Each structure stands twice: as C-alpha cells, then as structure tokens.
Amino acid sequence: MFALVSPESIQLPAGAVVRLPATWSEYQRLCEQRGDGTLPRLKYRPGEVLLMAPLPVHGRDANLIADIVKALLDHQEQDYDAFTPVTMTLPEISGLEPDYCFYIQNWQAISGKTRIDWQQDPPPDLVIEVDVTSFSDVQDYLPFRVPEIWLYKQQQLLMYQFQPEGYQRVSHSQFFPDFDLPGILTRCVQIAYDRNSSAAIRDLKQWLVAQG
C-alpha cells in the first residue's frame, strides 16, 4: 500500500512516516480532515507537517508504560490526571500528539476542564512517547516547556528533563526518584510479551507492596 495524502483522503500503511512542507493553516485542515479519529498521527513544526500511522506494538507499549506510571503514582498515593489522545497546539509554532500525558504536580490547574488552553494552562508534568518509526523528537516539546519526557525507543527507556537550552537526558525521574524505572520497565515488558500486559501490572503491584 502506498501513502496517499490529498484533500479527499489520507491513507498511510502501518509504520509509515510522511514529511510534507505545510503552513499552519494546512496542518489545521489535515486535522479537520481526520475528524474525530486519531489516525494518522499529525505533528506540526514551522514549515512542515509529519504524518505517521503507528504499528500495533506502538499502542501496546504506550499503554503498558502509562499503566506502570499509574501503578507507581497510586503506590505513592499521588493524585494525578492522565490524557490520551490529546493534541497540544501553539498557533504557528507547534502541534503535537503525545502518546500519553500526565498532570501530577499541576493536576488541580486542569481539574474539571474539558479543554486545555495551551497558551494559558500549564503543560503536562510528564509526557510519554513511544518511538518505533523515528517520528518522535523530545526537542519538539520545547515550546511547551513540559518538565519531563519519557521516550521508549529500541526497548530502552530514555528520560529527559526540561532546560531552557534544550532537553537533557537524566538517569532518574523527578516524580519517582527512588525507583529504577528502566529496570521496572524491562521486567514489565518481558512479562507482558511472555504473557500479557495485565500480568505485568499485577506483578509490579505485588512487588511494590513487598517493598513497603
């Protein structure tokens, strides 16, 4: 199947990434053309738009990582809000669709809201991106100043934190400083692939209880 992007139709084979020159208005038209669906994924950078059709493994890994975050937050008795899908936009500057995002420290700022004003409301505290097709770039989030980004790529968890000059890779999450997150994720992924995702999360919760 060939990629097709036209005013009448958008068709991409699974795993395809298409990069096109585009204005902000053209990006908005593509979003409108897609309607209420979530595919293809769309990203806007000044002067270009990227379209991506994720593979099934993309969604499975993203949901597993999000479930791990939820289990850790619940263990810490930490309130939060989580969103997926969500489109983050700054007119003429950026349009992004993270795989998952969490409001942790700032959950009260968006509590009860049905829409988020990305020019006024705080950004998510944590964004999760799964990159199977080289579609993700953590630096794309600079305009939003997201405090922390997790990028899962080639079966490796890479964590980044915001700095004015660009995102810097770190070894520990500011939200879970006492946990070996790469180790936890590796174990959960192994169980999920050997059995299923629910077994992986049950194992994690049992381990957390045992840690006290």
N, C-alpha and C positions, 0 to 999 in steps of 0.2 A: 504494500500500500504506500502510495506517495503522499507527501504532505500537501495539503490544499488550504490556502488562506485567501478568501475572496469576500466581497461584500455580502454574498449569499450564504457562504458556508465556511466552516473551519473544521478541517479533518486532519488529524495527526496520528500516525501509527504509534503504538505504545513505545515509550522510551525516546521518542523524537524530541529534539530541541531545535526551534527555528528562530533565527535572529533577523529582524527586519528594521530598516530605517522607518521612523514614525514620529509624528508630533504627539503632543499630549491629547489633542482632540481625536486623533486616530486611535490612540490607546483607549480612550473612553468609548469610542464606537465599537471597538472589539469587545470591551466589557459588556456593552449593551447587547451586542450580537450574541454573546454567550448566554445572556439571560440569567436565570436563577441557577444554572448549572455551575459546577466547579471545574469543569474541564473544557478546553485545556487550561492549564495554569498560565497566568499572564504576569509579566513583570515589565515595568517601565523605568528606563533610565533616560536622561535627557538625550533626545535624538534617536532613540531606538526602543523597540519592544521585543521581548523574548516570549515565546510560547513553548510550553512543554506538556507532553502527555505522559504522566507517570506510569511506571511499571507497578504491578501488584505488590512487589516487595517493598516499594516506597511507602505505601499506605500502611502495610503491616508493621514495618519498623517504626514509623512515626507514631502510630497508636501505642505500640509497646513502650516506647520511651516516655510518652505522655503518661501512661499508666504507672510507670516507675516513679515519675515526678509526683503524681498524685499520692502514691503509697508513702513516699518519703514525707510529703507535706502533712498527710494525715497522721503519720507517726509522730511528727513534731507538733501536732495539734495546731497547725498553722492555717489560718483562713486564707482562701485564695479564690480567684475566678479564672476560668480557662475558656479559650475560644478556638474553634476550628469549624468551618473555614472562616477566615476573616481577611478583608482587603484593607491594607494600610496605604493611604494616599496623601501626598502633599502636592497640590496642583503645580504642574510644570516641572516638578522636581523628582518625584518618585512614586511608584506604585508597586506594592509588594504583597505577596500572599504566603505568609509563613505556614508551615505545616501545623504548628500548634503554638499558641502563646499563652503565657500565664501572668496574671496580675497577682503579686504576692504581697509586697510592701504597700502597693498602691491600690489594692482591691477596693477600698472604700471610695476612691475617686471615680470609679465607673460602676459602682453598685447600682443596680436597677436600671441602667441605661440600655436602651435598645439600639442606639447608635453612638459611635465614638467619634469625636471631633479631633482628628489627629493634629490639628493646629493649636488646639487649646488643652485637650486632655493629656495626661501623662501617657507615655508609651508603655507597652507591656514590660514587666520586670525581666521576664525570661522568654526567649523565642527558641523554638526547636526547628531545625531544618535537617531533613534527610536528603543527601545528595547522591543520587545514583547515576545521573546523566550530566554532571558538571554544569548544572543550572544555577546552583546556589553560590553566593559570594557574600560573606559576612559584612564586607565593607558597604554593601548596598544599604545596610541599616543605619549608617552614619547620620543621615538627615533626621532620623527619628530618635537618635540617642538612646536606643534600647540598652539597658545596663549590662545584660548578659545574653549571649547566644551560644547554643549548643549545636554543633554541626556533626552529624553522624555520616561518615564517609569512609568507604572501603573498610567497613566493620571496625571503625575506630571512632571514639568519642573525642571530639576536639572542642574545648571550651574557650570562649573569648569574652573579654570584658571591655566595656567602652572606655576609650581615652580620646581626648579632643583631636589627637593626630591620627587616630585610626584604632581599630580593634586589635587588642593584644591577646595572644594566647596565654592562658593561665592553667595551672595544674589543679586548682580546687575551685569549686563553685562558692560564691559568696552566700548562697542560700543553703548549702549543705556542706559547710567547711570540714565537718568531721567524718565525711563518708568518702570512700574510694569509689567514686562514680564510674570510672572506666571499668573497674573490676566488677562492680554490681551489674553494669550493663552487659558485659561479656558473659557473665553467668546467666542472666535472664535471657539473652539472645540464644544461648546454647540450649537452654531448656525449651524455649519457645519453638526452636527449629526441630528439636528432638521430639517434642510432644505438641504443645500449643501455648499460646500467649497466656491463657488463664492459669495454667500450671506454673508458668514463670512468675506471675504476680503472686500467686499463693505461696510459692517458695520464698519470695522476697519478704512478704509479710511475716511469715513464720520466722525467718532469720532476724527481722527487726525486733520481733517480740523477744527472741532469745538474747538479743543484745541488751535489752532492758531500756 
